[in-house]
Amino acid sequence: MQTDVLAASLDETGTVFDSSTRVKGITISYEAGGTVVLDDGGVDKFSFTAPSTTDGVTNILLPGEGILFRTSVAATIANATIVVYYG
């Protein structure tokens, strides 16, 4: 299924997209020990914990159609900035 891909950037806990969508990829810029959790109406669908010894950037491309979020994409972020690609 082909859809337009959009992007949203967050550097603190909040809502990425407030409707049903599929997350296609994520870029995470993090400080040592940073964490990111994406949830769908309170159900965790993606989790990332940075190494405790280094800062960095990680690009994550999700295979197939990505991860389906039925209600919304909410992010809980600590010591990181994310760009979420969805559509």
N, C-alpha and C positions, 0 to 999 in steps of 0.2 A: 504494500500500500504506500503510495507516494503522498507526502504531506509537506506543507511549508514548514521549515524549521526556524524556530525563534530562539532567542537567547535572553537570559536574565542573569544579572550579576548581583550577588549579595555578599556583604562582609559581616553580617550579624544575623541572628536567628530571625526568620520571617517566612512569608509565603512567596514561593517562586511563581506559581500559577494557580489560580483559584477555580479550576474546572478539570474535567477529565482530559488527560493527555498522556503521551509516551515520552519518557526521558530517553534521548538518543546518545548523549555524551555529557561529560562533566570535566571541567578544568578546575583543579584545586591548587591554589597557591597557599602554602602553609608554613607556620613556624613549627619548630620542634614540638612534637606531642599534640599538634592540632587535631581536631576531630570534626567530622561532618556526618550527619545522619539526615537522610531524606525519608519522609514518611507520608503515607496516604491515609488521612483520616485517623491518625494515631497508630497505624501499622507500619513499622519500619520496613522499607524496601531496599535501602542502600545505606551502607556504613563504611566510613574510611577513618583510620587512625594513622596519623603521620609517625614516622620514626621519631624516637625520643631524642635523637642526637643531632639532627640536621634540619635546616630549613630547605624548602624546595618547591617544585611545581610538578604536578602529575596530570597527564591527560588520559581520560578514560573514555574509550569508544565502546558502546554497548552493542553487542551483536544482534542480528535479526531486526526486529521492530522496536528494540529497546525495552525499557521497563514500563509497564502499564500502571498508571496512577488513576484510579477510578473517580476519586472525589477532588483531590487537589495535590499539589506538590508543596510540602512544607519542609523547611530546612532548619536544623539545629546545628549551629556553627560555633566552634571555639578555636580561636587563634588561627583562622583561615579566611580566605576569600574564595568564592566559587563563581564559576560561570556555568549555568545549566543550559544545555541545548535540548529543546523539546519541540514536539509537534505531532 
